[in-house]
């Protein structure tokens, strides 16, 4: 008989904040384009409206491709252009949060770098933290436990601790 926790998966998707912030200006432009197109149908703005709609849909598709999957002993990260990368907890040497800098391979400004043991044949996994919610990243940090070195910044130490602090305070 198998334990129920061995098959538990936690799937973390991009936050609603990411969808709103990355499509907000496109939607404003779309509303302006629709207003002009409906006021002056012969103005030739319908192709622009079509391009804006395609741009919004493409942005939503790209954001939807980001995903973190936590299982009982492994973490997987999928991005739009990088594919899916997975690593087990036993293969992780350490994980650290990096902020800032611009690199060649489109790493996020706020990123979690998971570094495997040298004897493992895995490559480092770089998770763009900015696309995910704070509470979701706190779950990832809790999952990594002592493998996460350094400060967590403004991320809560633990969701359980945070709830307890709210109840006590």
Beta strands, then each sheet from edge to edge (+ up, - down):
strand 1: 10-13
strand 2: 67-70
strand 3: 74-79
strand 4: 83-88
strand 5: 92-99
strand 6: 110-116
strand 7: 125-128
strand 8: 148-149
sheet 1: 1+ 2- 3+ 4-
sheet 2: 7+ 6- 5+ 8+
end
